[in-house]
Amino acid sequence: MLQKNRLRKEAITAGFFLAPYLILMVIFTVFVFGMGAIKSLTDAARLNPGEFIGFDNYIQVLSDDKFWRAVATTFMYMFGAMLVQIPVAFLLANILNTINKRFRGIFRAAFFIPVLVNSIVLAFLFRQLFATDFGMINWFFGVLGMPNNTDWLRSPSLAVPLLVIVSSWQWMGFHAIYFLANLQSIDVTLYEAAKIDGASPVRVLMQITFPMMKSALTFVMVTSAIGCLQLFDLVYMLFPDNGYVGGTARTIVAYIYDESFSQASRYGYASAAGWVAFFIILAISLLQLRFLGLGQSKEQ
């Protein structure tokens, strides 16, 4: 009886501390998701609450060429960013893991600082660097005797590479620090045993480092993909006139924003596009987890 009373009191105490979080989650997550799902089934626009139209919005989204161009742009950016950020971050982590501990802290702080910079400030900074007339990039090319009149921010072919460059500068250090923390948790005796056995650096990397860092690699790959698929503030502020360089830099979230706050303000249509984007992100995340084998039994 006393045991039951004690467990009941602990449950009440836990519920008391969890209540604020649960209430806020219901208001700002569950309620918002539910309202978005309802709106996506209506023709709501501006002050008009809209009438029920079923899945017409979803059909329009899936048949809109602009939406699929935004999806293609987002995917190109995602693959480019991940192919640059993750391998370079892993290399930086291995380099940091070998240097003197006295300097390691300095480099860790230096690599982490870009993450603390607000994306709006970061976009404005690189917008100045890549400016055609007074940007430091064109100035530097002029000093080297190379063409220095490239219009970086208005060239459709350079839109996605610029996004990859800017986002890599911001997030590569963060990934490197995360990889470094996992590298330092690996038992050094494994490397010592491999060295005694005469294992090559490639074999050590493939048979010790990669398997021991599988969870870290999975975390970085999944979170990076989700972040890339949700890109908006950087692409909205980096390019002049918020024109997405003729649409070549418009991402999925930018497409949803335009439909929500354009002159038509098609809230129902934008809600449907948001749910389509949600399922795309969910599918990519599940495919990554499946491919990387996270959560699967080792006996399988």
C-alpha positions, -999 to 999 in steps of 0.1 A, spaced: 0 0 0 28 24 9 46 15 -23 15 23 -43 10 56 -26 47 65 -32 44 57 -69 12 77 -72 29 107 -56 58 104 -79 35 102 -109 16 133 -98 49 152 -93 61 141 -127 28 152 -143 30 185 -125 65 193 -140 55 179 -175 22 199 -176 36 232 -189 55 215 -217 25 193 -227 1 223 -227 25 244 -249 31 214 -272 -7 209 -276 -12 246 -284 17 253 -306 22 219 -323 -8 196 -322 -33 224 -326 -13 241 -353 -8 209 -373 -45 201 -369 -56 236 -381 -32 233 -411 -46 200 -421 -82 214 -420 -72 245 -439 -55 224 -466 -90 210 -474 -105 244 -480 -101 273 -504 -92 297 -476 -76 330 -489 -70 363 -472 -99 370 -448 -121 343 -464 -122 313 -441 -129 292 -472 -152 263 -480 -145 226 -480 -131 215 -514 -116 181 -505 -82 172 -519 -83 197 -548 -55 217 -532 -33 186 -531 -41 178 -567 -31 214 -577 1 213 -558 12 180 -573 4 192 -608 21 226 -604 54 229 -623 66 257 -600 63 234 -570 83 206 -587 110 231 -597 112 242 -561 115 206 -551 143 200 -576 161 231 -564 158 220 -528 171 185 -536 201 199 -556 209 221 -527 205 193 -502 228 169 -521 254 196 -528 255 208 -491 257 173 -477 284 162 -502 305 192 -491 297 196 -454 298 160 -441 331 147 -457 350 180 -450 336 181 -414 347 145 -409 382 153 -422 384 184 -399 374 163 -369 401 138 -376 427 166 -379 415 182 -347 417 149 -330 454 146 -337 466 181 -328 478 193 -294 450 196 -268 462 231 -260 453 243 -295 423 220 -300 401 242 -278 409 273 -298 401 256 -331 369 241 -317 357 276 -307 367 291 -340 348 263 -359 317 267 -337 314 305 -339 296 306 -374 268 285 -360 260 313 -335 256 339 -363 220 346 -372 211 334 -407 198 369 -417 231 385 -406 250 357 -424 230 363 -456 237 400 -455 274 394 -449 278 372 -479 256 394 -500 282 422 -494 310 398 -502 295 386 -535 283 421 -546 293 429 -582 306 464 -578 321 465 -543 323 429 -532 355 415 -518 353 384 -540 354 403 -572 380 426 -558 402 396 -550 398 382 -585 408 416 -599 440 416 -578 448 382 -593 442 395 -628 411 374 -633 376 387 -645 361 406 -617 327 416 -629 308 384 -622 272 391 -611 272 363 -585 238 371 -569 219 373 -602 233 344 -621 209 314 -622 237 289 -627 254 301 -595 223 303 -572 225 268 -557 264 267 -555 262 300 -535 237 285 -511 259 255 -506 289 277 -499 272 299 -474 254 271 -456 287 251 -455 305 280 -439 278 282 -412 273 245 -404 305 226 -413 322 235 -381 293 224 -360 293 190 -377 331 188 -372 328 194 -334 301 167 -332 323 143 -350 352 152 -329 333 144 -297 324 110 -310 360 103 -322 373 111 -287 349 85 -273 364 57 -293 386 34 -272 422 41 -282 432 5 -276 413 -4 -308 437 17 -328 467 4 -309 457 -32 -316 451 -23 -353 486 -7 -355 502 -38 -340 484 -60 -365 498 -38 -393 464 -25 -405 465 2 -431 449 37 -424 421 29 -449 414 -4 -432 414 13 -397 390 39 -411 366 14 -426 367 -12 -399 370 9 -367 363 45 -372 332 43 -394 315 15 -375 321 32 -342 307 65 -355 277 51 -373 252 68 -349 270 101 -352 270 99 -390 234 90 -390 225 119 -368 244 144 -389 231 131 -422 194 130 -411 195 164 -394 214 180 -423 189 167 -448 160 180 -427 176 214 -423 183 216 -461 148 207 -470 135 234 -447 158 262 -460 141 295 -463 156 325 -445 190 323 -462 176 320 -497 151 348 -491 177 373 -478 208 364 -499 195 373 -533 185 408 -544 148 418 -547 137 385 -531 133 371 -566 151 338 -561 172 346 -592 143 341 -616 130 312 -596 161 291 -598 168 295 -561 132 291 -548 131 262 -523 100 243 -511 95 265 -480 100 297 -501 73 284 -525 49 279 -495 58 313 -482 50 329 -516 17 312 -519 8 322 -483 18 359 -485 15 367 -522 -12 390 -535 -37 361 -536 -27 348 -501 -40 312 -508 -38 299 -473 -56 266 -481 -34 259 -510 -2 268 -491 -13 245 -462 -16 217 -487 18 224 -500 32 224 -465 17 190 -458 32 177 -491 66 191 -480 62 174 -446 57 140 -462 86 146 -485 109 153 -455 94 123 -436 101 100 -466 137 112 -470 144 108 -433 129 73 -432 149 63 -463 181 75 -447 174 56 -415 166 25 -435 197 29 -457 220 35 -427 204 7 -407 197 26 -375 175 8 -351 178 -26 -369 188 -56 -350 225 -66 -354 214 -102 -359 195 -94 -391 
